[in-house]
Amino acid sequence: MTLQLRTVIYSGSIEIVNVPILTCQTCYRSVVHDAVKGDLTSLIEQISREEGMSSEIRFDERNELAFLLMKASDKELFHEPLPDIVEERINELLDIMLLAQSLQNQEWIEETRNRLKQITDHYMIRR
């Protein structure tokens, strides 16, 4: 199975870009990566409830694993080890958390906490 960031088209008109997809090299069957299925399902439910959503949605802006995969595949960062990229993102999110807490913005705090959880649920930094 190969892992790629691909576009998922919902309802024939909404493109969800940078979704982690696994593809079998033998039968060419593709499936959404298990680690992001829940977030993709939630996004699709949100799209079906809301009118006027953009015709293109960047999944990497809503899911940290997709964000990290996109960042790791960036040609400019190709030389950086994955643990360094993950550690840098965790530090960015912790800085955002401090700012959100200083502003006492509960919604932002919760969103940042959820983003950190997406990383820590699926990745262990080894040094």
C-alpha positions in Angstrom: 0.0 0.0 0.0 1.2 3.5 -0.9 0.2 6.6 1.0 -0.6 9.7 -1.0 -2.4 13.0 -0.4 -5.2 13.0 -2.8 -8.4 14.9 -3.6 -11.8 13.5 -2.5 -14.8 14.9 -4.3 -18.0 15.1 -2.2 -21.4 15.5 -3.9 -19.8 16.0 -7.2 -19.0 19.7 -6.5 -16.9 20.0 -3.4 -13.2 19.0 -3.5 -11.5 18.1 -0.3 -7.8 18.3 -1.1 -4.8 16.7 0.7 -6.7 13.7 2.2 -4.3 10.8 3.1 -5.3 7.9 0.9 -3.8 4.4 0.9 -3.7 2.6 -2.5 -3.0 -1.1 -3.1 -0.4 -1.4 -5.8 -1.8 -4.8 -6.9 -5.5 -4.1 -7.3 -5.4 -0.3 -7.2 -8.1 -0.1 -4.6 -7.9 3.1 -2.6 -9.2 3.8 0.9 -9.0 6.8 3.3 -6.3 6.3 5.9 -7.9 5.0 9.2 -6.2 7.7 11.2 -8.2 10.4 9.4 -11.5 8.7 8.7 -13.2 10.2 11.7 -12.2 13.8 10.8 -13.1 13.3 7.2 -16.5 12.0 8.2 -17.1 14.9 10.6 -16.1 17.3 7.8 -18.5 15.7 5.3 -21.3 15.9 8.0 -20.5 19.6 8.5 -20.6 20.2 4.7 -24.0 18.5 4.4 -25.4 20.7 7.2 -24.0 24.1 6.0 -24.9 26.0 2.9 -22.3 28.0 1.0 -19.2 26.1 1.9 -16.2 26.6 -0.4 -16.0 24.4 -3.5 -12.4 23.5 -2.3 -11.5 22.6 1.2 -8.0 21.9 2.4 -8.1 18.9 4.7 -4.5 19.7 5.9 -6.0 22.8 7.5 -8.4 20.7 9.5 -6.3 17.6 10.3 -2.8 17.5 11.8 -1.8 14.2 10.3 -2.6 15.5 6.8 -0.8 18.7 7.6 2.3 16.8 8.7 2.3 14.5 5.6 2.0 17.5 3.4 4.8 19.3 5.2 7.0 16.2 5.1 6.5 15.9 1.3 7.4 19.5 0.7 10.5 19.6 -1.5 12.1 22.4 0.7 11.8 20.2 3.8 12.6 16.9 2.2 16.0 16.8 3.9 14.5 17.3 7.4 13.8 14.1 9.4 10.1 13.5 10.2 10.7 13.6 14.0 12.0 17.2 13.6 9.0 18.2 11.5 6.6 16.7 14.1 8.5 18.3 17.0 8.5 21.7 15.3 4.7 21.5 14.7 4.0 20.4 18.3 6.1 23.5 19.5 4.1 25.7 17.2 0.8 24.4 18.6 2.1 24.8 22.1 2.9 28.4 21.4 -0.6 28.9 19.9 -2.0 27.3 23.1 -0.2 29.8 25.3 -1.5 32.7 23.2 -5.0 31.3 23.3 -4.8 30.9 27.0 -3.5 34.4 27.5 -6.5 35.7 25.5 -8.8 33.4 27.5 -10.3 32.2 24.2 -11.8 28.8 25.1 -12.8 27.9 21.5 -9.2 28.4 20.3 -7.8 26.6 23.3 -10.1 23.6 22.6 -9.2 23.6 18.9 -5.5 23.7 19.6 -5.9 20.9 22.2 -7.7 18.8 19.6 -4.9 19.4 17.1 -2.3 18.3 19.6 -4.3 15.2 20.4 -4.4 14.3 16.7 -0.6 14.2 16.7 -0.1 12.5 20.0 -2.7 9.8 19.4 -0.8 8.6 16.3 2.8 9.5 16.7 5.6 9.0 19.3 8.7 11.1 19.0 11.8 9.0 19.4 15.2 10.5 19.9 
